[in-house]
Every structure is written in C-alpha cells, then in structure tokens.
Amino acid sequence: MLKLYDNADSGNAYKVRLVLAHLGLPFERIQLDTDSGETRTPEYLATNPNGKVPAIVLANGDVLCESNAIIFYLAAGTALLPEDNLERAKVLQWMFFEQYSHEPNIAVARHVLKHLELTDERRALVESKREPGYRALGVMEGHLADRSFFVAEQFTIADIALYAYTHVAGEGDFDLADFPAIRGWLTRVSRQPGHISITQP
Ligand SMILES: N[C@@H](CCC(=O)N[C@@H](CS)C(=O)NCC(=O)O)C(=O)O
C-alpha cells in the first residue's frame, strides 16, 4: 500500500490527501510534526533528503517527493489530468506558478502567523509577503473571471494545487473580499464529489 509522509496542517501535504480522496486510493498516513524537527531526523532524511513533507513511498519502495510532482504522478490516466499535451502543459504552468509565485508568499505568511512566535523580524517577513501574495491572487482572479476552473474548463490537479493554500489564505492575513472569482472557484472546488477538508482525519 502507498505510504504518505504527511502533516495535518500542511497545505502541500493536503494536496496529496485531496487527490488520494478524489481517486479513492487507500494509503497509510504517517504524520510528522514539522514544528518539532521530525522531518529532519536521519531516518526521515533517508526518505527525503530535503527534509520536508509530503513524500510518498510506493508499494515497490520507490520514493517520490514534492507535492506537485506527487499529485501529477497520482493523477496520470485519470480525469484530474487532461490527456491533451497543451492542456497538460497548462496544468504544469499553474502548478509551477503555485510553487514560485503563490506558496512562497501565502503559505509562508500563514506558517509564520500560525506556527511561530511573532518577532519583529518575522513580522517584517510576513509584511514582505503581502504585495507578492496579493499579486498572485490578482493573477488568479483575472484568469478565473470568465472560467470555472484553471484549465480546460474541468477540475484538475491545477485546481487542487492552488486550492490548498488559497482556501486558508485568511490564516496568512490575506483578505479575499476583493476576489469574487476566486471565492466562487473555492466553492466549486469544495463541492466536487470526493472532496475532503484539510482537517479531515
Ligand atoms: N516544495 C515542497 C515544499 C514542502 C514543504 O515546504 N513542506 C513543509 C510543510 S508545508 C515542511 O515539511 N517543513 C518542515 C521542514 O522544512 O523541516 C512541496 O511542494 O512539497
């Protein structure tokens, strides 16, 4: 059975749980406490030398790390990933956008505010994420203004990758009030059959 190295509050790990739920795939969940260094033990570094969750271990022992690579692998051959080459590339386009322009701003601000003691330095870090975080939300809002989903008018792993931290953006002090298209899309994603919440055990 597939093994998932996980953390209950991590949006990156939630992406994988969400795809597994949509596909109805059974898995063994191994929770690591990222706040207390459980991702940096020699045992875990032997699985993921980068010391981060999520990582999956396949039945044959192969390991795959990086949330978006994992969900791309799991979604192959399913309705969550289009067959058409250009549409697949557009899915990748949004997943790279998520990792470079969205997650480093919105997820980092959320992590600091939720998990760390707020020093002046950390407050400044959170503030430095404000403008690029809202810029990323602006790009999403513009794209979703006349679309239901990010790619090919169908629910794909591009939506799952971007949903993970957008739906909890408020925890990073990002206000979605001025982003009606994003709010509508969040509702559509949460109403997909098979959806689970980030807090579902
Ligand atoms: N690019 C990676 C980022 C993974 C990541 O940042 N994981 C965090 C939790 S969201 C983590 O494991 N942090 C613990 C640590 O760095 O020790 C991915 O998408 O999987």
The ligand as a Gaussian input file, in Angstrom:
#p B3LYP/6-31G(d) Opt

LIG

0 1
 N        8.088000      22.342000      -2.479000
 C        7.716000      21.415000      -1.439000
 C        7.535000      22.187000      -0.146000
 C        7.300000      21.238000       1.030000
 C        7.309000      21.983000       2.361000
 O        7.660000      23.174000       2.442000
 N        6.927000      21.254000       3.405000
 C        6.882000      21.814000       4.724000
 C        5.462000      21.690000       5.269000
 S        4.356000      22.619000       4.253000
 C        7.809000      21.026000       5.630000
 O        7.885000      19.829000       5.534000
 N        8.526000      21.714000       6.532000
 C        9.334000      21.082000       7.503000
 C       10.790000      21.415000       7.379000
 O       11.166000      22.211000       6.495000
 O       11.541000      20.858000       8.182000
 C        6.440000      20.667000      -1.829000
 O        5.638000      21.225000      -2.599000
 O        6.260000      19.514000      -1.403000

